[in-house]
Amino acid sequence: MKNKILTFLLATFFSLPLSSQIFRLTTENNAYTAGDVVVKQQVEYKDVGTYGRGKTWDFSFLQPINQEYEVNYFYPDSTNFSLICGQEPDARYYFRLQNDSLFAIGFENNTSIMRYEKPELKLKFPLSYGDTLRSNFEGRGQYGRRVPMYVKGYTRVIYDADGTLKIPDFPNGVPAYRTHTQRYYTQATRDSLQMKIDTYSWYVAGTRYPVFESVQTNVVRFTTFSNGSQQANDTTIFQTSFYYPPTQQTNIHNEQNTENEVLTGINAVFTEANWQPNPVVENLFITYKLTRPATVWFTVHSNASVPLCQTPQQNLQAGYNQTIIPMSSLPTGTYSVYVHVDNMVLMQTIIKR
């Protein structure tokens, strides 16, 4: 019953008239943040519709393609907190936050590794309706860990639409705003391909990351006419969508909903957490408050998601509690500490010196 009430209150806040809320992307609310965990699920492609104001997108019914999984954000280098990594099960994406700009600086997966010599601008804060960003990027890497790979192109980001978004968590609709990222590039290995990727991302107030994305990949081929002019022809080779349930985005604070903040999920039960010291040398002291009785335990994982240790499960009463995790035997580096509260999970990034 409590969860239903919290969901109703959250939906009520999100259902405020669009004109009463100011939507813009900001560093405080939307820059990628170490310690965040986002649940992601690939679903059947949803058409993006047109751009403009006051639109309605009905994505309330989604057909899953794959099982949902987590995207974990952490510091890959404990000496440089401007770098952040988004880790998915089969890939890592590296970013740099420089002043008011978020750049992509590389990625690696099972088949490829890429480092951008000229980083790609992903977002610049603040970003408001109608704003457009453009950047050139260039990078080198390897395909299959052996074949040299080179990419060069440009990215354009525009905050192109707002309106009402219907999704499974909020089937009656929630005020939302959308960005359109167009990535046009040439990829050269043994053969060269000209590609265009269009990514549409929907945000709602109170979430740091998108709640829905539609992605379309095109191969660009040019037709040359007798007068020497050329015409570009796009062929769609892949399209899909992703759902990021907003109630499962575990960012801790977002100023857009401070006055009307309603905590849900684990954040409604595991509260007032304090992780000291961080960076840690020997023992990590975790103090926290439970708002109701719960079973609590902690697990420590390496950056490669390898589980290293686990505390005993404890059936705790509501109120303040403390857990101590010995970390003196672990090598220097960055670790993910997962909080398990009943069937819910929250991640915190801890640096070991």
N, C-alpha and C positions, 0 to 999 in steps of 0.2 A: 504494500500500500504506500509506504514512504517513497519508493522509487517512482510510482505512478504520479504522486503529488509533485515530486521534483521535476519530472518530465513535463507535467502540465504547466508548471510555473515557468520552466525554461521556454516552452513553446509559446506561452503567453508573451514573454518578453520579446522573443524573436518575431512575433506577429504584430508588433507595433508598426504603425504606418511608416512607409519608407521615407516620407518627407520629414519624419521626426528624428531620423538618424543620419549621421554624417559618415559615409563610408569612404575610407581611404586606407591604403597600405602604408604602414609606418614601421620604422625600425623596432620600436618597442613591442609592437603587436604581431609583426609578420616576418621579422628576420629569423632565419633558422637558428635554433637554440640547442646547445648541448644538453642532454638529459631528456629531451622530448622523445616520446614514442607515438607513432601514428600508425593506426591500423589501415591497411590498404587491401582492396579486393578488385580484381579485374572482372568487369561485367560486360555484357553485350553492348555494342556501340550505340550511343544515343546521339541523334542529330543535334547540332548546336544551335540551329535557328539563326535569326538575323541579329544584327547589332542595334543598339539604341537604348532608350530609357523606358522603364515601365513594362518590361517583357515578362512573360510567364513561361517557365520551363517545368514540364511535368516529368520528373524522373522518379516518381513514387514507386513504380514497379520496375525492378531490375532483375535481369537474368544473369546469375553468376556464371563465369567461365572457369575460374580457378578459386581455390580456397583462399581465404583472407590470410594476410601475413603482416608482420610488423616492420616498420621502417624506424631504425634507431639512429638518433643524431648524437655525435660525440666528438670530442677533440682528438684528432689523430696525432697531434704533437703537443705534449704537455708543456712545451716551452713557447708555444705560439697560439694564443687564444683567438686570433683572427681567422684561423683555419678551422673548418668544421666538416665532418663527414656524415653523409646519409647512407646508412648501411641497410641494404635489402638482402634477402637470402642468397642471391647469386650475383650481387653487384655492389660496388661502392662508388659513390659520387662525392667529389671533393669540391668545396666552395671556400671562398674567402670573403669576409665582410670587411670592406675598406670604407671608412667614413660612413657615407649614406648609401653605399652601393654593395650589392651582392653579386659576386662573380663566380661562374663555374670555371674551375681550373683543371679538371681532369676526371677520369673515371677508369674503372677496371672491372672486368667481369670474367666469365669462364673462358672467353675466346679472345678478348681484346684488352689492351691497355692504352690509354691516351692521356697526354699531358699537354695543356694549352700553353703555347709560347705567348700568344696574345689571348688573354682570358675573355670569356663570353659574359657579357652583362646580362644577368637574369632579372634583377629588380633594382630600382632606385627609389629611395624613400624621401619624402612621402610621394605616393602615386595616387592621383585623384582621377575622377571620371574625365575622359578625353585626353589624358596625358599619353604621350608616345615616347618610347625609348628606342634607340637604334645603336648597335655596336657591331664591329667587325671582330672576328675571332680566327685563330689559326693554331693548329696543333699537330703534334707528331706522336706516333706510337707504334704499336705492333699488333698485327692480327695473327692469331694462333701462336703468339709469343715468338714468331720467327719472321713473318712477312712485314716489312715496313709499311706503315700506313700514314697518310697525310690528309688533313682536312683543312679547308679554308672556306669561310663564308661570312654571312651576317645574320644577326638576329634582330627582330623588331618586336617590341612588346607594347600593346596598347590596352588601356583600361577602356573597353568598348561597350559595355552594357551593364544595366542593373535591372532589378525587378523582383519577381517572386519565384522561388525555387521550391519545388515539391520533391522531397526525397523520403526514403523509408522512415527515417527518424522523425520527420515532420511532414506527413502526407498532406496536411492542410496548407502547407506553404510557409516559407520563411523568407524575409527580405535577404537578397543576395546581390553580389556584384561579381563581374566577370572580367578576366583579362584574356587577351588573345596573343599568344606568342607564335610568331612565324620564324622558322629557322631554315634558311636557304644556304646550302653548302655543296661543295664538291668534295667527294671522298675518293682518294686514290690509293689503291693497293697495286695489284697487277693490272687491273682495269680501273677506269675512272667512271664514277657515277655522279650525276647531279641530282640532289635530293631536296625535297621541301617537306618539312614537318610542321603541321599546324596543331598547336595545343591550346585548348580552351579550358580555363580554370575558374571554378566558381568558389567564392568565399562567402561566409556569413559572419556576422558579428560574434565575437567571443571565441573564434578559432584562429590559430596562427597559420595553419596550412589550408590548402584548398579542401573542400568537402566533396568535390566532384571534378573529374577531368575527362574530356574527350580528345583523342589524339588521332590524327590522320597523317599517314606517310605517303608521299608521292614521289615517283621517279619523273624527272623533267627531261624531256627529249626535244631537240630543236629541229624544225624543218627549215631547210634553206631553199629559197625561191630563186628563179632565174635572174632576178634583178639584184641578187646578193643579200636581200633582207632575210631575216629569220623570224620564226614564230615558235614560241615555247608551247609545248603540249604536256599536260600533266596526266600521269596514269597512277591512280590510287592502287597501292600494293598492300596496304594494311591499314586497318582502323579499329580502334577499341576504346573502351572507357574504363575509368577507375572510380571506385567509391571509397571515400574516407569518412566513416561514420563520425559526425561531429561530437557525439557524446563520448567517443573513445579517444579523442585527442587530449593528451595528458599534459598540455602546457599549463603552467601553474597560474600565470597572471596575464590578463589582457585588459588594458585600460578602457576599451570600448564598452565593456559590460561591468565595470567596477561598481557603478551605482545600483545595478540590478543583478549582481552576481548571484547565481544559484549553482552550487557545486553538485556534480552528479558522479555516479560510479565510485571508484576508489577515492577520489578527491573529497567525496562527501563523508567518508569513513576515516581515512588516514589523513589527519590534518596536523597543522602546526609543526611540521617535521623540521628538525635541525640536524645537519650532518657535520660533525666536527671531529678532527680538523680536516679540511679539504684544501690543499693536498694533505695526505696522511702519511705518517712514517711508520707507526706501530699499530695502535688500536683506533678503529673508527667508532665513534660514539654517535648513536642515532637516538634522539629523543623525539617523541611524537605523541599525539593525542588521538585516541579512538572515540568516535562519537557513539559507538554501540559495541557490544561484545563481538569479537571476531577471532578467527584463527589466523595467526600472523607468523610468517617466516621470511628469511632473506636468502638470496643466492647471489654469488659473485661470479661474473663471467669475464673472460678475456675479450679483447677487441675482435677476436675471431669467433666470438659467441660460444667459446668452449667453457662449460661450467667448471668452476674451480673448487667451490666450497658452498655449504648450505648450513644455516643455523637450524636448530630443532624447531619444529612447529609448536607454537604456544597458543593455548586457548585463553585469551585475555579479556578482561572486563573493560568497559568504557572508562576513559580517563587517560592520564599520562603514563607512558611507559618508556623504557629504555632498552636498547639492544647494543651489545658490543661485538664488533667483528674484528678479530685479530688479522692484521694484514702485513705484519713485519716480515713474513717469509716470502711474500710475493715480490717479483722483480719490479723495478721502476717502470711506470707506464700508466696508461689510462684503462680503467675498468668500469664495467657496467654492474651496478648493484640493483637487483630486482627486488621490489617489495611485493610480497604475496599476501593479500588480504582476502581470505575465503577463496573465491574463484576469480578475483581481480588482480591485475598486475600493474605496477608502476616502476619506471626505471629512473635511476639517478646515476650520473657519471661522476666517478671518483678518481682523482689523480693520486698515484702512489709515488712517493719520492724515496 
